Amino acid sequence: MPDLHDVIRQRRSIRRYQSKPVPTEVVQRILEMVSWAPSAHNSQPWRFIVLEDSKVKRDLAEQMADAWATDASKDNQLVDAKMHSEQVERFAGAPVLILASLTMENLRKFVDVPRQSIERDLAVESLGAGIQNLLLAAHAIGLGACWYCAPAFCKQLVQKTLKIPKHVEPHAFIILGYPEEQPPAPHRKKITEYCFIDTWNR
């Protein structure tokens, strides 16, 4: 097993995959690592849905691409046929497609809007920690993955298409598979650019 620091440094966002299928037990092993992420009040508000049916994946991807094109038109941006097709294939053609969602079921309930809003922030932060565990666990055993936030822009559409309960809120896709590429390390900020001790220095 590689050193954790190496896993963190070497992980990349992988967008191209081999046609080799990922065994169900491997996917389950990776998803089990999500439960070890920290979460607010140990609420573990994440809900991960593994999409396996090719028809379901394609139907959802096409509807999301249509919604994306509609949104883009509001900003006078054109989504041409090629862009639309690429968006569909990114998710419909993924070896493994996982929908990351959250629920407020086990979070605290407040009568005032400000505190309840903060509680929702805690749920979102917790989901992010769970996704990070998933990404690192995948890389540690030789798989590649990429995190997309597309479902966050059309939550109701995703809920309706997949018949997800209203209290389960879609947030992100993680595509997963055996890497077909080895991207170089992207630029990273120096610690002095994002870490401040005692004072805020610009």
Buried (B, 14 or more C-beta within 10 A) or exposed (E): EEEEEEBBEEBBEBBEBEEEEBEEEBBEEBBEBBEEBEBBEEBBBBBBBBBEEEEBBBBBBBBBBBBBBEEEEEEEEEBEEEBBEEBBEBBBBBBBBBBBBBBBEEBEEEEEEEEBEEBBEBBBBBBBBBBBBBBBBBBBEEBBBBBBEBBBEBBEBBBEBBEBEEEBBBBBBBBBBBBEEEEEEEEEEEEEEEEEEEEEEE
